[in-house]
Amino acid sequence: MTSGPGRSSETFVSGRYPVTPDGRYFVVRGRLWRCTNPSLPEDVRVLLTAELMRARLAVGVAQKQGDEAALKEEARAAVDATKVGLGERGPVWWNDGAPDMNRHMARTTPYAEWHEGVADPAD
């Protein structure tokens, strides 16, 4: 967590991207991206994050080799499966009935007013 000048203890992902007040999304270039499920045990989160990095590396290797089959069937599927495990895709990890706003522009969501008040360093 960091705060910048004129900010009141806002939360940021990687020290850069603002996180919505409810902790469900971070914002990059005005777009909402779902955060990792905060109730995952730390050891599970670390394991899944390592798997995600390996899967992303496999995507890069397949792209460089021009191997579309490996890219589509294995590497991207592994990234997706890991993101589902982390709670960043698939069923939402909260249980209050709020809809999933993943990948929506913040300005078109209930977070619009909040987003107007935060600086998005990627913009």
C-alpha positions in Angstrom: 0.0 0.0 0.0 1.3 3.4 -0.9 -0.2 6.9 -0.9 0.8 9.8 -3.0 0.6 13.5 -2.5 -2.9 14.6 -1.7 -4.1 11.1 -1.4 -5.6 9.5 1.7 -4.2 6.0 2.1 -5.4 4.7 -1.3 -4.3 1.2 -2.1 -2.2 0.4 -5.2 -1.2 -2.8 -7.0 2.6 -3.0 -7.6 2.8 0.5 -6.2 1.3 1.8 -9.4 -2.2 0.9 -10.1 -5.1 2.2 -8.0 -7.3 -0.4 -6.4 -11.1 0.2 -6.0 -12.2 1.0 -2.4 -13.8 -2.5 -2.1 -10.5 -4.2 -3.2 -12.1 -6.0 -6.1 -10.3 -4.3 -9.0 -7.2 -2.4 -10.0 -7.3 0.2 -12.8 -4.9 0.4 -15.8 -5.6 3.0 -18.4 -9.1 3.5 -17.1 -10.0 -0.2 -17.3 -10.9 -2.4 -14.3 -9.0 -5.6 -13.8 -10.1 -8.1 -11.2 -7.7 -8.5 -8.2 -6.6 -11.9 -6.9 -8.9 -13.4 -4.3 -7.7 -12.0 -1.0 -8.9 -15.0 1.0 -6.6 -17.4 -0.8 -4.1 -18.9 1.6 -0.6 -17.3 1.0 1.0 -20.6 0.1 -1.7 -21.3 -2.6 -1.3 -17.7 -3.9 2.4 -18.0 -4.2 2.2 -21.4 -5.9 -0.4 -20.2 -8.4 1.5 -17.0 -9.1 4.6 -19.1 -9.9 2.5 -21.3 -12.2 1.1 -18.1 -13.9 4.7 -16.9 -14.6 5.6 -20.2 -16.1 2.5 -20.2 -18.3 3.2 -16.7 -19.5 6.8 -17.7 -20.3 5.4 -20.6 -22.4 3.1 -18.1 -24.2 6.2 -16.0 -25.1 8.2 -19.0 -26.3 5.3 -20.2 -28.4 4.9 -16.8 -29.9 8.6 -16.5 -30.8 8.6 -19.9 -32.3 5.4 -19.2 -34.3 3.8 -22.3 -32.8 0.1 -21.3 -32.9 -1.1 -24.8 -31.8 1.0 -24.7 -28.6 0.0 -21.0 -28.1 -3.7 -21.7 -28.2 -4.1 -25.1 -26.8 -1.5 -25.3 -24.0 0.1 -22.0 -23.1 -2.9 -19.7 -23.1 -5.1 -22.4 -21.5 -2.6 -22.7 -18.7 -2.6 -18.9 -18.2 -6.4 -18.9 -18.1 -6.6 -21.8 -15.7 -4.2 -20.2 -13.3 -6.0 -16.9 -13.4 -9.3 -18.7 -12.6 -7.5 -20.3 -9.7 -6.3 -16.9 -8.5 -9.9 -15.6 -8.8 -8.9 -13.1 -11.5 -11.2 -14.8 -14.0 -14.1 -17.1 -13.8 -16.6 -17.0 -10.9 -16.3 -13.9 -8.7 -14.8 -14.4 -5.3 -17.2 -12.1 -3.5 -20.6 -13.2 -2.4 -22.7 -10.1 -2.1 -24.3 -10.5 -5.5 -22.4 -7.5 -7.1 -21.8 -8.1 -10.8 -18.4 -8.7 -12.3 -17.0 -5.5 -13.9 -13.8 -7.1 -15.0 -12.4 -5.4 -18.2 -15.0 -2.7 -18.1 -14.0 1.0 -18.4 -14.2 2.5 -14.9 -16.1 5.5 -16.2 -19.0 3.3 -17.2 -19.3 1.5 -13.9 -20.4 2.3 -10.4 -16.7 3.1 -9.8 -16.9 6.2 -12.1 -17.0 8.8 -9.4 -14.3 7.2 -7.4 -12.1 6.9 -10.5 -12.4 10.5 -11.3 -10.7 11.3 -8.0 -7.7 9.0 -8.4 -4.7 9.4 -10.7 -4.1 6.5 -13.1 -0.4 6.5 -13.8 -0.8 4.4 -16.9 -3.0 7.0 -18.6 
